[in-house]
């Protein structure tokens, strides 16, 4: 594992559709995208010793993901999410007591010790169980790396306390508009009109969040309206538009695609404005395919050719 690696911590699971199983989990999606762009992330997760675990392991091999951080649980099953398609979108049932709830601390720290992390990516779902939550805290204490929190407030899975503690652990936080409203309500006791992200009310509330949690930056993804980056200095507010796909299939995985390219841009030293523009472009491209991540490397080829040629 190369020095300066991005460590990705959290759930690797399968989305169980009526038509079959598809690998997923926000952290795994981020790691897979990074690997397809030639980065060398260390994914720290835990799967069961079952058919779904074998499917995930095959994906690690197919996309060249290092397996030093891949743990196998002898008793708990590989994470599963039951997905039902309906007229109003997807309905997700996230099953409890899965292998990713019990990521072992000693094994995780041993895997991370083999590299010098530049960034640690983490979310909130894998923190729902005390075991994985304690492992994440130990990992964050073990290294001096930028901490990127991809907040995912799922009803019944993530408590406000977990969000509060995660925000205090983070340096950079990414949220969508709905999650931003949750943060406003909990910590600034206001509700802002996010239709105008440049307005004084939104900017002031975002500045308050940055100050409360001592953040380096707060990133808000806005779907077809792009994204906004709020810097800690209060002066750095960067708007980036989305490149709309020729056809819209679904938005599953768009946020993970954004995070992957944002982290890739930081790793490769791209200017902030360019990083955000490319992150938005790739997120839009993922909206043109079914599922959270492209099935084959060929999807990435045009972006690799344009973005990594230098």
N, C-alpha and C positions, 0 to 999 in steps of 0.2 A: 504494500500500500504506500503510495507516494506521500511525501511530506506536503502538508497543506490541504489534506483531503476534506471534503464535505462529509460530515457524519449525519446520517438520516436515521432518526429514532422513531419507532412506532409500529403500527399495525401493518402486517401483510396478510391479506385475506382473500376469499373468493366471494364474488357477487353471484348469488344463486338465482338465476333466471329459470323460468319454466323450460326454456330451450337449452339450458346448459349452464356451465360455470365459467365465469370470467374473472381473471385475477384482478385484484384491486387493493383498496386502502390508500388513503391520500399519501402517506409517507412512501409507500412502495411505488406509487405512480410517479412521485417526484424523483426517486432514485433511478427508476427505469428510464425516465426521460433524460436525466443527467448522463447516464451511461451511454445512451444512444448518441449524445453529442460529444462523446469522447472524454467526459469527465470520469473520475474514478471514485465515486462515492462509496462510503462504508455504510451499508444498511444494517442496523441493529434491530432484530425482530425475533420472533419465536413462532414456529409452526408446529403442528401436530405430526405424529408419525402415522400419516394416513394418506389417502389418495389426493386430497386437496393440497396437502403439504408437498407431495411429489410434484404436483402441477406447478406450485410456486417455485420449487427448486429448479424445475426445468426452465422456468422463466429467468431465474438468476443466471443460468448457464447460457441461455439463448442471447441475452443482452449483455453478457460479459460482466455481470455484477459480482464483486468479490463476496465470497461466502463465509469469511471469517466471523462476521457478526450474525450469521444465521444460526439460531438455536433450534433444537428439536425437543419437543416435550413428549415424554413417554406416555402420558395419561390424558392431557387436555387436547381437544380437537383443534385443528386449524381454524382460524377465524372464518366465520360465514356471515353474510348479510343476505337475507331473503328479499328479493326485489320483485315487486309486482308493478307491471305497467298499467296505467289507467288513463282515462280521458284527460285528467288534470295533471299528468306527469307520473313520476315514479313514486312508489311507496316503499320505504325501506324498513325492514325489521332487523335490528342489530342484535345478534344472539349474545347472551351473557356467558361468562366462564369459558373463555377461549384461550388458546395458547399465548396470544400476544398480551394477555392480561398478566402473564407471569414471566416476563423477561428477566432472566437471572442477572443479578448485579455483577458477580465475579466474572462471569463469562463476557458480559458486555464491556467491562472495564479492561479486561485482558485484550479484547479485540481492538478497542480504541487506543490502547497503549502502543500498538504497532504503528500508529501514524501520529502526525501532529495536526489535529483538526484546525482548520481555519474558520469553519462555521459548523454549528450544530443546529440542524432542523428538527423541530418537534411540534407536535400538535397536542390535542387534548383527549381524544378518544382512548388512547393507550394509557392514559393516566386514571382511568375510572377505577382500577384495582390498585390497592396499596403496594403490591409487589412491583409492578412496572413503574408506578409513580416514584417509589423509592429508588429504583434503578436509574431513572432519568435524573433525579436530583443528584445521585452519586456521580453520574457521568458529567453533568454540568459543573460540579465542583472539581472534577479531576483535570479539567483543561481550561486554558485561557483562549476561548474562541468566541466569535460573534454568535449570539443566540437568536435564531430566527424562529418565531412562533407563528405558525399557520393556525389561527384560531378557528375552531369548528364547534359552534354551540349547538349541540344536538339535544333535543328535549329527552329527558330521562337518562341521558348518558353522561352529561357533563354538568357539574354543579357550579354555581357562581363562585364558591370558594376555590374550586380548581382553576377557574378562569383568573381570579384575583391573584393566586399564587403564581400561575404561569406568566401573567403579565409582569410580575415583579422579577421573574427569572429572565425575561426577554430583553434583547437590545432592539430588534426590529420586529414589528408585529404586522401581519397581513390580515385584514378582515374584509368581508363584503358589507354592503349597505345595511342589511338586517342586523348583522353582528355589531356594526358600529352603533346602531340605535340601542342595542342592548348595553353596550359600554357607556353610552351617554346617560341612559337611564340609571344604571348602577352607580356610576362614579362622578358624573357631573350634575345629575338630577335635572337634566334638561332633555328636551326632544327637539331636534333640529330638522329643518327641511333639507335633506341631502340632495334634492334636485338641483340645488345651487351649491356645489362644493367649494366655490370661491367666496361665498358669503361670509361676512364677519362672524356670524353666529357659529357656523360649522368650523371655521378656522380657529375661533377661540376655544370651542369645546375640544377640538383635536389637540390644540396646544396644551389644554389642561390635562388631557390624558397622558400626553408625552411627559409633562412635568410630574404628575402624580407617580408615574411608574418609571421615571428616569430613563425613557426610551431614547434611542438614537433616531428612530424614524417610525412613523405609522403609515402603512400603505392601505389604501381603500380601493378595492376592485369594484367596478361599476357596470359590469356586463357589457352591453353594446356601447356604453358611453366611455369605456376605457378604464383609466385608473388615475389616482391622485396620490402623490408621495408628499407627506408632511415631514419636514426635517426638524430636528431638535432646536435649531437656531431660530426657528420661527420665520425666517426669510425664505428658506428653500421649500417652495410648494410647486411641484412639477405635475402638470396635467399631460396625460398621454392618451391619444385616441386609439380606439380599436380598429384593426383592419377587418372589416366584415367578410365572412366567408361567402363564397358564391351560393352555397346552400346551407341552411341550418338544419342539423339533424338532432342534436341535443347538447346541453351545456355540461353534461357529466365530465368531470376531469379538467374543466377549463381553469379553475383556480389552481389545481396542481401543476398544470402546464405553465401558468404564469410564474408560480414559485420556482419551478425548475430553471426557467430562463433567467429570472432575476438572480438566482444564486450563481448560475453559470456566468452571467455578466460580471458579477462581483469577483468571481474567481479569475476571470480573464482580464479584468481591469477595464471593461468598457465604461464609457461615460454614463452617468446616471440617466440622462435623457434617452440615449440610445438603448440602454438596458431596458427601460420601461417600454419603449416603443416595440422592441423585439419580443418582450414578454407578452405584450398585448397581441401582437401579430400571431404568435404561436398559440396563445389561448384561443383566439378566433379560429385558427385552423383546426384545432381539436374539436371545436363545435360542429365541424363539417363531417365528422365521422361518428359512428355509433360506438359508445363506450368511452372509458376514461383515457385510454392510451392507444396509440397505433399498434397494430398487431405485428408489423414488420418494420425493419430498419429503412426500407425504401421511402417511407413517408418522410423521414428526416432528411433525406439526401439533399433536396433543394436548399434547405435552411443551413445545413452543414456547409454546403458549397458557397453560399453567400456570406455567412457569418464567421466562418472559421478559416477562410482562405488566408487571412492575414496572420 
